[in-house]
């Protein structure tokens, strides 16, 4: 049995843990001298567009983690809904990354592959967040804060290990969300284990 108000803190902790883990590659890259960090150096139009970014993030989560994930959980075997919704959830973020943050000196298949591999664990973390909280709204906050951070924080990379650090940070984000929400996710894990 949970104490009064205990469950209400899980979404906030999970969102903060998601954000800290997903962006952890930036301070690591800076400490290792693979990146320098600046703030608010993008064009003013990007900062004016921040409310639009928040709206799009919430709409994305409502559609992917709300409508699609809810429909998939009813139609596919236990354990398949989150991975399928995570796959569907990478399309818009990958397209936005390729459009907003191009790397002309790097071959586009490599940039695309890195974007997909980095966004997939983040999308899975958002699915776990939706499953553990029972709502898509915390994922909307998490995704909005992630994209606001990506616009406000402007890294300049000086080394090739940075994409690997970003992928590791994305994997860490999924693990951290699962760790923070381990109690709310227990019934779902037990249902999955009961099938095997």
N, C-alpha and C positions, 0 to 999 in steps of 0.2 A: 504494500500500500504506500502511496506517495503522500508526503506531507502537503498541507495546503499551500498552493502557490509554487511548489517545486517544479512542476512541468512548465510553468510559464517562463522560467528562466532558461530552459533548454534552447528555445529558438534564438534568443539573444546571444547566448554563449556560442552556439553553433555558427551563427552568422559571423561573429567576431573571429572565431577560430578559422573559419573558411577564408576570410579576408586576410588574416595574418599569415596563414600558410600559403595561400595563392600568390601573395606578393613577397614572400620571404626571399625569393631569388634576387630581388633588387638590393637589399642590404648585404647579402652574401656576395653578390657580384661586385658591389662597391668595395667591400672589405678586402676582396681578393684582387682589386684593381682591374677588374674586367669591365667596369662601367663607372660613369659619373652620373650624378643625379641632379636634375634641375626641376623647378616647380613653376607652373603657370607660364611656360615659355612657348606654348603652341599659339597659333593665331587666335585673335579675340573671338572670331566666329565659332571656334571650338568651345570656348567657355560659355558663350551665349547659348550654345546648343545643349548644355548640360541638362536643363529640364526635359528636353526632348529625349535625351539618352535615358534618363530615369523612367520616363513614360514607356519607351520602347522595351526597356529591361523588364518592367512589370507586365507589359503586354506579352512579351516572349514567355515569361514564366507562367502566366495565366494560361496560355495556349499549350505550351509544351508540358509543364509539370502539373497544370490543373486539368485541362481537357484531355490532352493526348495520354498522359500517364494514367489518369483515372480510367479512361477507356481501355487502355492496354491491360491494366491490372484485372479488369473484369473478363478479358477475352483471351489472354495468354496464360500458360502455366505459371505457377508461383516461381518467382525468381527471374522471369524473362522481361517483365514490365520495365524495370529500372534500366537494364542495358539497352533495350530498344528505345526508350524515351531519351536516354543519354545520347544515343547515336543521332536521333532526330534533333536533339538540342544543340548539336555542334554546328549545324548548317549556318544559322544566322551569325553566331559569334565568329566563325571562321571567315565568312564572307566580309564581315565588318573589319576584321583584322587585316585581311588582304587589301581592302579598299583604303582603310585609314592609315595603316602602318606598312607601306610597301618597302621592300628591300631590293632596289633595282640591281645591286651588285651581286645578288645571290640568285641562282636559278630558281624560277617559280615553282617547279615541282618540289624542291627542297623546302621552300618557304611554306607551301601548302601542306606538305607532310608534317612539318614541325608544328604548324598551327593546329592541325587535326589532333596530333598526339598530345599537345598541350591542352587543348580545349576539352577533349574527351573525359579525362579524369575530373575536370572541373564540372562538367555536365553531370557526371555520375554523382559527384558530391552534392549537387543541387537536387538530384533525384532522392538521395538519402536524406537530405534535409526535408524534402516534401514528405517522404515516407515517415520519418521520425517525428515530425511535428503535426502531420495530418493536414497540412495546408501548403499552398504554393507561395503564400505571401512572404514568409521568411526568405525563400529563394529569390523572390523579386528584390527584396532589400539587399541581399548578398550580391546578386548580379549587378544591380544598379551601383552599389558602392565599388565593386570591382572595376566597372567601366569608367566611373568617375575618377578613380585612382589612375587608370590607364591614360586618361586624358590630362589630368592635372600633373602627374609625375612623369617627367620626360627623361628617360635614361638615354645615355649615349654609350653604346657598347664598344669595347676595345678588344674583345677577344671572342673566339669561337665557342668557348664553354658556356656562354650565357644561355643559348637555347636549351642545352642539357640541364642547366640549373632551373630554367623555367619549367621544364617537363617534370623534374624531380619535385619542384614546389607544387605543381598541380596534383601529382600523386599524393603528396603529403596532405593537401587540402582534402582529398577524398578520405584518407585515413583519419584525419583529425575530426572531420564531421562524424564519421562512424564512431569514433571514440567518445566524443562529447554526447552523442545521442545513443550510446550503447543500451541504456535501459529502455527507452521508447522503441528501439529497433529489435529488442529481444523477441517479442512475439512473432515478428516477421521472419527473423532468423530461425526460430524454432519451427515455424511452418515450412520453411525451405528445407531444413534438416530432416523433418518428418517425411519428406518425399523421397529422400535418398536411402 
